[in-house]
Amino acid sequence: MKLAFAQQKILDILSAENKAMSAYELLEKAKPYGFHAPMQIYRILKKLTDQCLILKLNTLNMYASKQAEMSSNYQLITICTECQSVQSITIPQLHSCVETTTKA
């Protein structure tokens, strides 16, 4: 999938930082590339989220790059409250637990 320049830049920043970031933190990192308005960042984040390229962490109001191992729907996402690093934990048994629960 081909991304627009602005979308690719924001995705690159999130990937390089390897941690969750707020829209305003992203704006500060993106200013050298010509980004100046928070609304511009929010629109890009919405598109990247809709395309499942990044994660929106509602509890922190932050965003994180989606790592390759985050392809399964049955994972736990952990977020460090100190440094905002994001890690996914794959739990094979979680799939069967969810399936069993939804059938009941």
Biopython code that builds the backbone (N, CA, C, O; Angstrom):
import numpy as np
from Bio.PDB.StructureBuilder import StructureBuilder

atoms = [
    (1, "MET", "N", (0.834, -1.171, 0.000)),
    (1, "MET", "CA", (0.000, 0.000, 0.000)),
    (1, "MET", "C", (0.884, 1.242, 0.000)),
    (1, "MET", "O", (1.801, 1.369, 0.811)),
    (2, "LYS", "N", (0.599, 2.131, -0.902)),
    (2, "LYS", "CA", (1.363, 3.374, -1.026)),
    (2, "LYS", "C", (0.755, 4.424, -0.111)),
    (2, "LYS", "O", (-0.444, 4.699, -0.162)),
    (3, "LEU", "N", (1.599, 5.002, 0.722)),
    (3, "LEU", "CA", (1.157, 6.055, 1.634)),
    (3, "LEU", "C", (1.576, 7.414, 1.108)),
    (3, "LEU", "O", (2.572, 7.536, 0.396)),
    (4, "ALA", "N", (0.818, 8.423, 1.461)),
    (4, "ALA", "CA", (1.198, 9.797, 1.142)),
    (4, "ALA", "C", (2.443, 10.154, 1.948)),
    (4, "ALA", "O", (2.743, 9.520, 2.960)),
    (5, "PHE", "N", (3.161, 11.174, 1.489)),
    (5, "PHE", "CA", (4.397, 11.598, 2.162)),
    (5, "PHE", "C", (4.164, 11.837, 3.651)),
    (5, "PHE", "O", (4.926, 11.351, 4.487)),
    (6, "ALA", "N", (3.110, 12.587, 3.984)),
    (6, "ALA", "CA", (2.832, 12.934, 5.378)),
    (6, "ALA", "C", (2.543, 11.691, 6.214)),
    (6, "ALA", "O", (3.033, 11.563, 7.336)),
    (7, "GLN", "N", (1.750, 10.780, 5.666)),
    (7, "GLN", "CA", (1.436, 9.549, 6.384)),
    (7, "GLN", "C", (2.694, 8.721, 6.626)),
    (7, "GLN", "O", (2.898, 8.189, 7.718)),
    (8, "GLN", "N", (3.527, 8.617, 5.602)),
    (8, "GLN", "CA", (4.757, 7.831, 5.732)),
    (8, "GLN", "C", (5.694, 8.439, 6.774)),
    (8, "GLN", "O", (6.324, 7.710, 7.540)),
    (9, "LYS", "N", (5.791, 9.767, 6.807)),
    (9, "LYS", "CA", (6.665, 10.438, 7.782)),
    (9, "LYS", "C", (6.217, 10.146, 9.210)),
    (9, "LYS", "O", (7.037, 9.816, 10.067)),
    (10, "ILE", "N", (4.923, 10.267, 9.463)),
    (10, "ILE", "CA", (4.407, 10.005, 10.814)),
    (10, "ILE", "C", (4.611, 8.538, 11.178)),
    (10, "ILE", "O", (4.989, 8.228, 12.308)),
    (11, "LEU", "N", (4.368, 7.647, 10.246)),
    (11, "LEU", "CA", (4.602, 6.222, 10.493)),
    (11, "LEU", "C", (6.079, 5.961, 10.778)),
    (11, "LEU", "O", (6.410, 5.180, 11.670)),
    (12, "ASP", "N", (6.961, 6.606, 10.030)),
    (12, "ASP", "CA", (8.405, 6.453, 10.252)),
    (12, "ASP", "C", (8.818, 6.957, 11.631)),
    (12, "ASP", "O", (9.628, 6.324, 12.308)),
    (13, "ILE", "N", (8.269, 8.082, 12.045)),
    (13, "ILE", "CA", (8.597, 8.635, 13.366)),
    (13, "ILE", "C", (8.149, 7.675, 14.464)),
    (13, "ILE", "O", (8.907, 7.391, 15.392)),
    (14, "LEU", "N", (6.923, 7.178, 14.359)),
    (14, "LEU", "CA", (6.426, 6.236, 15.368)),
    (14, "LEU", "C", (7.270, 4.968, 15.410)),
    (14, "LEU", "O", (7.577, 4.458, 16.488)),
    (15, "SER", "N", (7.640, 4.463, 14.250)),
    (15, "SER", "CA", (8.456, 3.247, 14.191)),
    (15, "SER", "C", (9.839, 3.473, 14.779)),
    (15, "SER", "O", (10.362, 2.614, 15.489)),
    (16, "ALA", "N", (10.431, 4.616, 14.488)),
    (16, "ALA", "CA", (11.777, 4.915, 14.979)),
    (16, "ALA", "C", (11.794, 5.123, 16.491)),
    (16, "ALA", "O", (12.752, 4.732, 17.158)),
    (17, "GLU", "N", (10.756, 5.730, 17.031)),
    (17, "GLU", "CA", (10.702, 6.003, 18.474)),
    (17, "GLU", "C", (10.493, 4.730, 19.283)),
    (17, "GLU", "O", (10.964, 4.629, 20.415)),
    (18, "ASN", "N", (9.791, 3.762, 18.710)),
    (18, "ASN", "CA", (9.563, 2.473, 19.363)),
    (18, "ASN", "C", (8.894, 2.632, 20.734)),
    (18, "ASN", "O", (9.205, 1.903, 21.676)),
    (19, "LYS", "N", (7.983, 3.583, 20.827)),
    (19, "LYS", "CA", (7.209, 3.789, 22.056)),
    (19, "LYS", "C", (5.912, 4.487, 21.688)),
    (19, "LYS", "O", (5.757, 4.992, 20.576)),
    (20, "ALA", "N", (4.992, 4.511, 22.625)),
    (20, "ALA", "CA", (3.736, 5.225, 22.409)),
    (20, "ALA", "C", (3.990, 6.724, 22.486)),
    (20, "ALA", "O", (4.786, 7.193, 23.299)),
    (21, "MET", "N", (3.297, 7.468, 21.624)),
    (21, "MET", "CA", (3.473, 8.918, 21.582)),
    (21, "MET", "C", (2.121, 9.599, 21.441)),
    (21, "MET", "O", (1.209, 9.066, 20.808)),
    (22, "SER", "N", (2.001, 10.769, 22.030)),
    (22, "SER", "CA", (0.790, 11.570, 21.854)),
    (22, "SER", "C", (0.875, 12.312, 20.518)),
    (22, "SER", "O", (1.943, 12.398, 19.912)),
    (23, "ALA", "N", (-0.235, 12.831, 20.080)),
    (23, "ALA", "CA", (-0.254, 13.603, 18.836)),
    (23, "ALA", "C", (0.658, 14.822, 18.938)),
    (23, "ALA", "O", (1.308, 15.197, 17.962)),
    (24, "TYR", "N", (0.705, 15.434, 20.103)),
    (24, "TYR", "CA", (1.544, 16.625, 20.278)),
    (24, "TYR", "C", (3.035, 16.270, 20.293)),
    (24, "TYR", "O", (3.860, 17.048, 19.814)),
    (25, "GLU", "N", (3.381, 15.112, 20.835)),
    (25, "GLU", "CA", (4.776, 14.654, 20.766)),
    (25, "GLU", "C", (5.167, 14.388, 19.318)),
    (25, "GLU", "O", (6.269, 14.726, 18.886)),
    (26, "LEU", "N", (4.248, 13.778, 18.576)),
    (26, "LEU", "CA", (4.502, 13.535, 17.154)),
    (26, "LEU", "C", (4.657, 14.843, 16.392)),
    (26, "LEU", "O", (5.522, 14.962, 15.524)),
    (27, "LEU", "N", (3.828, 15.813, 16.715)),
    (27, "LEU", "CA", (3.921, 17.114, 16.056)),
    (27, "LEU", "C", (5.300, 17.731, 16.276)),
    (27, "LEU", "O", (5.889, 18.264, 15.335)),
    (28, "GLU", "N", (5.817, 17.670, 17.479)),
    (28, "GLU", "CA", (7.150, 18.222, 17.766)),
    (28, "GLU", "C", (8.227, 17.523, 16.944)),
    (28, "GLU", "O", (9.131, 18.173, 16.420)),
    (29, "LYS", "N", (8.133, 16.196, 16.832)),
    (29, "LYS", "CA", (9.117, 15.440, 16.049)),
    (29, "LYS", "C", (8.962, 15.699, 14.551)),
    (29, "LYS", "O", (9.929, 15.595, 13.796)),
    (30, "ALA", "N", (7.744, 16.036, 14.122)),
    (30, "ALA", "CA", (7.458, 16.197, 12.693)),
    (30, "ALA", "C", (7.636, 17.624, 12.188)),
    (30, "ALA", "O", (7.585, 17.851, 10.980)),
    (31, "LYS", "N", (7.842, 18.578, 13.070)),
    (31, "LYS", "CA", (7.990, 19.980, 12.645)),
    (31, "LYS", "C", (9.098, 20.186, 11.613)),
    (31, "LYS", "O", (8.909, 20.981, 10.693)),
    (32, "PRO", "N", (10.248, 19.509, 11.719)),
    (32, "PRO", "CA", (11.285, 19.697, 10.691)),
    (32, "PRO", "C", (10.847, 19.275, 9.282)),
    (32, "PRO", "O", (11.478, 19.658, 8.296)),
    (33, "TYR", "N", (9.773, 18.490, 9.188)),
    (33, "TYR", "CA", (9.277, 18.026, 7.891)),
    (33, "TYR", "C", (8.116, 18.877, 7.385)),
    (33, "TYR", "O", (7.477, 18.523, 6.394)),
    (34, "GLY", "N", (7.837, 19.991, 8.053)),
    (34, "GLY", "CA", (6.810, 20.908, 7.581)),
    (34, "GLY", "C", (5.448, 20.762, 8.224)),
    (34, "GLY", "O", (4.483, 21.370, 7.762)),
    (35, "PHE", "N", (5.347, 19.978, 9.270)),
    (35, "PHE", "CA", (4.079, 19.837, 9.980)),
    (35, "PHE", "C", (3.984, 20.937, 11.030)),
    (35, "PHE", "O", (4.939, 21.182, 11.767)),
    (36, "HIS", "N", (2.823, 21.601, 11.097)),
    (36, "HIS", "CA", (2.689, 22.714, 12.036)),
    (36, "HIS", "C", (1.402, 22.696, 12.844)),
    (36, "HIS", "O", (1.322, 23.369, 13.872)),
    (37, "ALA", "N", (0.402, 21.956, 12.420)),
    (37, "ALA", "CA", (-0.905, 22.010, 13.078)),
    (37, "ALA", "C", (-1.282, 20.660, 13.698)),
    (37, "ALA", "O", (-1.127, 19.620, 13.058)),
    (38, "PRO", "N", (-1.768, 20.676, 14.924)),
    (38, "PRO", "CA", (-2.204, 19.428, 15.556)),
    (38, "PRO", "C", (-3.274, 18.697, 14.738)),
    (38, "PRO", "O", (-3.257, 17.469, 14.654)),
    (39, "MET", "N", (-4.206, 19.449, 14.133)),
    (39, "MET", "CA", (-5.267, 18.812, 13.359)),
    (39, "MET", "C", (-4.699, 18.003, 12.194)),
    (39, "MET", "O", (-5.244, 16.957, 11.841)),
    (40, "GLN", "N", (-3.621, 18.477, 11.604)),
    (40, "GLN", "CA", (-2.948, 17.762, 10.523)),
    (40, "GLN", "C", (-2.467, 16.399, 11.031)),
    (40, "GLN", "O", (-2.637, 15.385, 10.354)),
    (41, "ILE", "N", (-1.874, 16.379, 12.210)),
    (41, "ILE", "CA", (-1.381, 15.134, 12.794)),
    (41, "ILE", "C", (-2.548, 14.210, 13.119)),
    (41, "ILE", "O", (-2.482, 13.013, 12.840)),
    (42, "TYR", "N", (-3.605, 14.746, 13.700)),
    (42, "TYR", "CA", (-4.765, 13.920, 14.049)),
    (42, "TYR", "C", (-5.401, 13.277, 12.819)),
    (42, "TYR", "O", (-5.815, 12.119, 12.876)),
    (43, "ARG", "N", (-5.485, 14.008, 11.715)),
    (43, "ARG", "CA", (-6.041, 13.430, 10.480)),
    (43, "ARG", "C", (-5.178, 12.278, 9.982)),
    (43, "ARG", "O", (-5.694, 11.240, 9.568)),
    (44, "ILE", "N", (-3.867, 12.465, 10.025)),
    (44, "ILE", "CA", (-2.952, 11.409, 9.582)),
    (44, "ILE", "C", (-3.066, 10.198, 10.499)),
    (44, "ILE", "O", (-3.118, 9.063, 10.023)),
    (45, "LEU", "N", (-3.106, 10.426, 11.800)),
    (45, "LEU", "CA", (-3.229, 9.323, 12.756)),
    (45, "LEU", "C", (-4.525, 8.551, 12.541)),
    (45, "LEU", "O", (-4.540, 7.325, 12.650)),
    (46, "LYS", "N", (-5.603, 9.253, 12.239)),
    (46, "LYS", "CA", (-6.885, 8.590, 11.970)),
    (46, "LYS", "C", (-6.775, 7.683, 10.752)),
    (46, "LYS", "O", (-7.249, 6.548, 10.777)),
    (47, "LYS", "N", (-6.150, 8.183, 9.684)),
    (47, "LYS", "CA", (-5.996, 7.373, 8.472)),
    (47, "LYS", "C", (-5.113, 6.157, 8.727)),
    (47, "LYS", "O", (-5.426, 5.055, 8.276)),
    (48, "LEU", "N", (-4.019, 6.352, 9.442)),
    (48, "LEU", "CA", (-3.118, 5.232, 9.733)),
    (48, "LEU", "C", (-3.787, 4.204, 10.641)),
    (48, "LEU", "O", (-3.563, 3.002, 10.495)),
    (49, "THR", "N", (-4.602, 4.674, 11.569)),
    (49, "THR", "CA", (-5.347, 3.765, 12.443)),
    (49, "THR", "C", (-6.393, 3.004, 11.639)),
    (49, "THR", "O", (-6.540, 1.793, 11.807)),
    (50, "ASP", "N", (-7.116, 3.695, 10.773)),
    (50, "ASP", "CA", (-8.131, 3.052, 9.933)),
    (50, "ASP", "C", (-7.527, 1.990, 9.025)),
    (50, "ASP", "O", (-8.182, 0.999, 8.703)),
    (51, "GLN", "N", (-6.275, 2.195, 8.609)),
    (51, "GLN", "CA", (-5.587, 1.240, 7.742)),
    (51, "GLN", "C", (-4.875, 0.155, 8.546)),
    (51, "GLN", "O", (-4.163, -0.674, 7.979)),
    (52, "CYS", "N", (-5.065, 0.160, 9.863)),
    (52, "CYS", "CA", (-4.463, -0.834, 10.773)),
    (52, "CYS", "C", (-2.941, -0.833, 10.722)),
    (52, "CYS", "O", (-2.313, -1.876, 10.900)),
    (53, "LEU", "N", (-2.346, 0.327, 10.479)),
    (53, "LEU", "CA", (-0.890, 0.437, 10.442)),
    (53, "LEU", "C", (-0.318, 0.874, 11.783)),
    (53, "LEU", "O", (0.865, 0.668, 12.055)),
    (54, "ILE", "N", (-1.157, 1.479, 12.620)),
    (54, "ILE", "CA", (-0.728, 1.888, 13.955)),
    (54, "ILE", "C", (-1.813, 1.513, 14.959)),
    (54, "ILE", "O", (-2.948, 1.211, 14.589)),
    (55, "LEU", "N", (-1.445, 1.538, 16.217)),
    (55, "LEU", "CA", (-2.387, 1.264, 17.295)),
    (55, "LEU", "C", (-2.779, 2.565, 17.977)),
    (55, "LEU", "O", (-1.927, 3.412, 18.247)),
    (56, "LYS", "N", (-4.052, 2.723, 18.250)),
    (56, "LYS", "CA", (-4.511, 3.848, 19.068)),
    (56, "LYS", "C", (-4.716, 3.303, 20.474)),
    (56, "LYS", "O", (-5.523, 2.399, 20.690)),
    (57, "LEU", "N", (-3.985, 3.857, 21.419)),
    (57, "LEU", "CA", (-4.046, 3.405, 22.799)),
    (57, "LEU", "C", (-4.976, 4.348, 23.563)),
    (57, "LEU", "O", (-4.542, 5.356, 24.120)),
    (58, "ASN", "N", (-6.240, 4.002, 23.576)),
    (58, "ASN", "CA", (-7.262, 4.886, 24.140)),
    (58, "ASN", "C", (-7.018, 5.225, 25.603)),
    (58, "ASN", "O", (-7.301, 6.345, 26.030)),
    (59, "THR", "N", (-6.503, 4.285, 26.371)),
    (59, "THR", "CA", (-6.311, 4.531, 27.802)),
    (59, "THR", "C", (-5.302, 5.632, 28.070)),
    (59, "THR", "O", (-5.382, 6.316, 29.090)),
    (60, "LEU", "N", (-4.348, 5.808, 27.155)),
    (60, "LEU", "CA", (-3.311, 6.831, 27.324)),
    (60, "LEU", "C", (-3.470, 8.005, 26.371)),
    (60, "LEU", "O", (-2.752, 8.999, 26.478)),
    (61, "ASN", "N", (-4.417, 7.893, 25.432)),
    (61, "ASN", "CA", (-4.571, 8.884, 24.369)),
    (61, "ASN", "C", (-3.254, 9.045, 23.608)),
    (61, "ASN", "O", (-2.790, 10.158, 23.360)),
    (62, "MET", "N", (-2.670, 7.907, 23.246)),
    (62, "MET", "CA", (-1.398, 7.863, 22.529)),
    (62, "MET", "C", (-1.504, 6.886, 21.365)),
    (62, "MET", "O", (-2.487, 6.158, 21.225)),
    (63, "TYR", "N", (-0.474, 6.892, 20.545)),
    (63, "TYR", "CA", (-0.413, 6.031, 19.370)),
    (63, "TYR", "C", (0.925, 5.306, 19.359)),
    (63, "TYR", "O", (1.921, 5.813, 19.874)),
    (64, "ALA", "N", (0.939, 4.104, 18.764)),
    (64, "ALA", "CA", (2.177, 3.332, 18.672)),
    (64, "ALA", "C", (2.217, 2.624, 17.328)),
    (64, "ALA", "O", (1.178, 2.303, 16.751)),
    (65, "SER", "N", (3.421, 2.385, 16.840)),
    (65, "SER", "CA", (3.541, 1.648, 15.585)),
    (65, "SER", "C", (3.137, 0.204, 15.829)),
    (65, "SER", "O", (3.344, -0.341, 16.913)),
    (66, "LYS", "N", (2.568, -0.393, 14.824)),
    (66, "LYS", "CA", (2.135, -1.782, 14.922)),
    (66, "LYS", "C", (3.299, -2.658, 14.494)),
    (66, "LYS", "O", (3.740, -2.605, 13.346)),
    (67, "GLN", "N", (3.786, -3.452, 15.413)),
    (67, "GLN", "CA", (4.926, -4.314, 15.129)),
    (67, "GLN", "C", (4.469, -5.536, 14.354)),
    (67, "GLN", "O", (3.294, -5.903, 14.393)),
    (68, "ALA", "N", (5.400, -6.164, 13.649)),
    (68, "ALA", "CA", (5.072, -7.314, 12.801)),
    (68, "ALA", "C", (4.400, -8.432, 13.594)),
    (68, "ALA", "O", (3.495, -9.094, 13.085)),
    (69, "GLU", "N", (4.834, -8.647, 14.830)),
    (69, "GLU", "CA", (4.263, -9.738, 15.617)),
    (69, "GLU", "C", (2.869, -9.426, 16.150)),
    (69, "GLU", "O", (2.264, -10.268, 16.813)),
    (70, "MET", "N", (2.356, -8.247, 15.875)),
    (70, "MET", "CA", (1.022, -7.867, 16.336)),
    (70, "MET", "C", (-0.051, -8.205, 15.314)),
    (70, "MET", "O", (-1.056, -7.501, 15.222)),
    (71, "SER", "N", (0.143, -9.257, 14.554)),
    (71, "SER", "CA", (-0.818, -9.585, 13.505)),
    (71, "SER", "C", (-2.008, -10.381, 14.022)),
    (71, "SER", "O", (-3.063, -10.383, 13.387)),
    (72, "SER", "N", (-1.868, -11.044, 15.137)),
    (72, "SER", "CA", (-2.952, -11.848, 15.682)),
    (72, "SER", "C", (-3.977, -10.966, 16.387)),
    (72, "SER", "O", (-3.633, -9.935, 16.965)),
    (73, "ASN", "N", (-5.231, -11.381, 16.333)),
    (73, "ASN", "CA", (-6.276, -10.659, 17.053)),
    (73, "ASN", "C", (-6.302, -11.019, 18.528)),
    (73, "ASN", "O", (-6.998, -10.368, 19.307)),
    (74, "TYR", "N", (-5.563, -12.032, 18.923)),
    (74, "TYR", "CA", (-5.610, -12.532, 20.290)),
    (74, "TYR", "C", (-4.282, -12.303, 20.986)),
    (74, "TYR", "O", (-3.540, -13.243, 21.274)),
    (75, "GLN", "N", (-4.000, -11.060, 21.246)),
    (75, "GLN", "CA", (-2.769, -10.685, 21.919)),
    (75, "GLN", "C", (-3.072, -9.690, 23.013)),
    (75, "GLN", "O", (-4.063, -8.961, 22.970)),
    (76, "LEU", "N", (-2.199, -9.679, 23.987)),
    (76, "LEU", "CA", (-2.256, -8.643, 25.008)),
    (76, "LEU", "C", (-1.225, -7.596, 24.648)),
    (76, "LEU", "O", (-0.109, -7.927, 24.248)),
    (77, "ILE", "N", (-1.586, -6.356, 24.785)),
    (77, "ILE", "CA", (-0.661, -5.259, 24.528)),
    (77, "ILE", "C", (-0.294, -4.658, 25.880)),
    (77, "ILE", "O", (-1.167, -4.230, 26.634)),
    (78, "THR", "N", (0.996, -4.627, 26.180)),
    (78, "THR", "CA", (1.447, -4.028, 27.435)),
    (78, "THR", "C", (2.090, -2.680, 27.135)),
    (78, "THR", "O", (2.770, -2.505, 26.123)),
    (79, "ILE", "N", (1.858, -1.740, 28.033)),
    (79, "ILE", "CA", (2.388, -0.386, 27.871)),
    (79, "ILE", "C", (3.057, 0.013, 29.178)),
    (79, "ILE", "O", (2.416, 0.017, 30.229)),
    (80, "CYS", "N", (4.323, 0.342, 29.122)),
    (80, "CYS", "CA", (5.043, 0.791, 30.310)),
    (80, "CYS", "C", (4.581, 2.208, 30.662)),
    (80, "CYS", "O", (4.618, 3.106, 29.820)),
    (81, "THR", "N", (4.154, 2.398, 31.890)),
    (81, "THR", "CA", (3.680, 3.721, 32.298)),
    (81, "THR", "C", (4.830, 4.688, 32.558)),
    (81, "THR", "O", (4.610, 5.895, 32.661)),
    (82, "GLU", "N", (6.042, 4.178, 32.666)),
    (82, "GLU", "CA", (7.209, 5.035, 32.879)),
    (82, "GLU", "C", (7.742, 5.602, 31.560)),
    (82, "GLU", "O", (7.944, 6.809, 31.427)),
    (83, "CYS", "N", (7.971, 4.700, 30.576)),
    (83, "CYS", "CA", (8.629, 5.125, 29.332)),
    (83, "CYS", "C", (7.735, 5.011, 28.093)),
    (83, "CYS", "O", (8.166, 5.363, 26.995)),
    (84, "GLN", "N", (6.507, 4.529, 28.249)),
    (84, "GLN", "CA", (5.532, 4.351, 27.171)),
    (84, "GLN", "C", (5.955, 3.335, 26.110)),
    (84, "GLN", "O", (5.423, 3.356, 25.000)),
    (85, "SER", "N", (6.902, 2.446, 26.428)),
    (85, "SER", "CA", (7.237, 1.406, 25.461)),
    (85, "SER", "C", (6.058, 0.436, 25.364)),
    (85, "SER", "O", (5.358, 0.184, 26.344)),
    (86, "VAL", "N", (5.857, -0.093, 24.170)),
    (86, "VAL", "CA", (4.720, -0.964, 23.892)),
    (86, "VAL", "C", (5.246, -2.327, 23.489)),
    (86, "VAL", "O", (6.184, -2.437, 22.699)),
    (87, "GLN", "N", (4.632, -3.364, 24.039)),
    (87, "GLN", "CA", (5.042, -4.723, 23.708)),
    (87, "GLN", "C", (3.793, -5.587, 23.591)),
    (87, "GLN", "O", (2.842, -5.426, 24.356)),
    (88, "SER", "N", (3.803, -6.497, 22.633)),
    (88, "SER", "CA", (2.673, -7.415, 22.505)),
    (88, "SER", "C", (3.077, -8.779, 23.043)),
    (88, "SER", "O", (4.224, -9.207, 22.912)),
    (89, "ILE", "N", (2.114, -9.443, 23.645)),
    (89, "ILE", "CA", (2.340, -10.777, 24.186)),
    (89, "ILE", "C", (1.329, -11.700, 23.529)),
    (89, "ILE", "O", (0.121, -11.506, 23.663)),
    (90, "THR", "N", (1.825, -12.699, 22.820)),
    (90, "THR", "CA", (0.950, -13.664, 22.170)),
    (90, "THR", "C", (0.635, -14.779, 23.156)),
    (90, "THR", "O", (1.533, -15.369, 23.758)),
    (91, "ILE", "N", (-0.639, -15.053, 23.307)),
    (91, "ILE", "CA", (-1.079, -16.117, 24.205)),
    (91, "ILE", "C", (-1.951, -17.063, 23.383)),
    (91, "ILE", "O", (-3.124, -16.776, 23.146)),
    (92, "PRO", "N", (-1.384, -18.194, 22.947)),
    (92, "PRO", "CA", (-2.153, -19.109, 22.097)),
    (92, "PRO", "C", (-3.479, -19.551, 22.727)),
    (92, "PRO", "O", (-4.471, -19.719, 22.016)),
    (93, "GLN", "N", (-3.508, -19.739, 24.038)),
    (93, "GLN", "CA", (-4.730, -20.191, 24.697)),
    (93, "GLN", "C", (-5.816, -19.113, 24.695)),
    (93, "GLN", "O", (-6.993, -19.427, 24.872)),
    (94, "LEU", "N", (-5.445, -17.875, 24.502)),
    (94, "LEU", "CA", (-6.418, -16.788, 24.524)),
    (94, "LEU", "C", (-7.460, -16.954, 23.420)),
    (94, "LEU", "O", (-8.636, -16.650, 23.621)),
    (95, "HIS", "N", (-7.033, -17.430, 22.269)),
    (95, "HIS", "CA", (-7.955, -17.646, 21.152)),
    (95, "HIS", "C", (-9.057, -18.608, 21.560)),
    (95, "HIS", "O", (-10.236, -18.313, 21.362)),
    (96, "SER", "N", (-8.695, -19.754, 22.128)),
    (96, "SER", "CA", (-9.709, -20.739, 22.506)),
    (96, "SER", "C", (-10.598, -20.220, 23.637)),
    (96, "SER", "O", (-11.789, -20.527, 23.671)),
    (97, "CYS", "N", (-10.037, -19.442, 24.558)),
    (97, "CYS", "CA", (-10.845, -18.852, 25.641)),
    (97, "CYS", "C", (-11.883, -17.888, 25.077)),
    (97, "CYS", "O", (-13.041, -17.903, 25.492)),
    (98, "VAL", "N", (-11.473, -17.063, 24.145)),
    (98, "VAL", "CA", (-12.400, -16.103, 23.538)),
    (98, "VAL", "C", (-13.481, -16.840, 22.762)),
    (98, "VAL", "O", (-14.659, -16.497, 22.858)),
    (99, "GLU", "N", (-13.089, -17.845, 21.999)),
    (99, "GLU", "CA", (-14.059, -18.618, 21.223)),
    (99, "GLU", "C", (-15.071, -19.299, 22.137)),
    (99, "GLU", "O", (-16.271, -19.278, 21.863)),
    (100, "THR", "N", (-14.593, -19.899, 23.217)),
    (100, "THR", "CA", (-15.478, -20.577, 24.163)),
    (100, "THR", "C", (-16.434, -19.593, 24.812)),
    (100, "THR", "O", (-17.621, -19.884, 24.961)),
    (101, "THR", "N", (-15.933, -18.443, 25.195)),
    (101, "THR", "CA", (-16.750, -17.432, 25.861)),
    (101, "THR", "C", (-17.820, -16.873, 24.929)),
    (101, "THR", "O", (-18.955, -16.656, 25.353)),
    (102, "THR", "N", (-17.475, -16.641, 23.684)),
    (102, "THR", "CA", (-18.446, -16.053, 22.754)),
    (102, "THR", "C", (-19.527, -17.046, 22.339)),
    (102, "THR", "O", (-20.620, -16.639, 21.946)),
    (103, "LYS", "N", (-19.237, -18.340, 22.422)),
    (103, "LYS", "CA", (-20.239, -19.356, 22.079)),
    (103, "LYS", "C", (-21.235, -19.573, 23.208)),
    (103, "LYS", "O", (-22.343, -20.059, 22.977)),
    (104, "ALA", "N", (-20.852, -19.220, 24.417)),
    (104, "ALA", "CA", (-21.722, -19.468, 25.587)),
    (104, "ALA", "C", (-22.890, -18.515, 25.654)),
    (104, "ALA", "O", (-23.703, -18.599, 26.575)),
]
sb = StructureBuilder()
sb.init_structure("model")
sb.init_model(0)
sb.init_chain("A")
sb.init_seg("    ")
for serial, (resi, resn, name, xyz) in enumerate(atoms, 1):
    if name == "N":
        sb.init_residue(resn, " ", resi, " ")
    sb.init_atom(name, np.array(xyz, "f"), 0.0, 1.0, " ", f" {name:<3s}", serial, name[0])
structure = sb.get_structure()
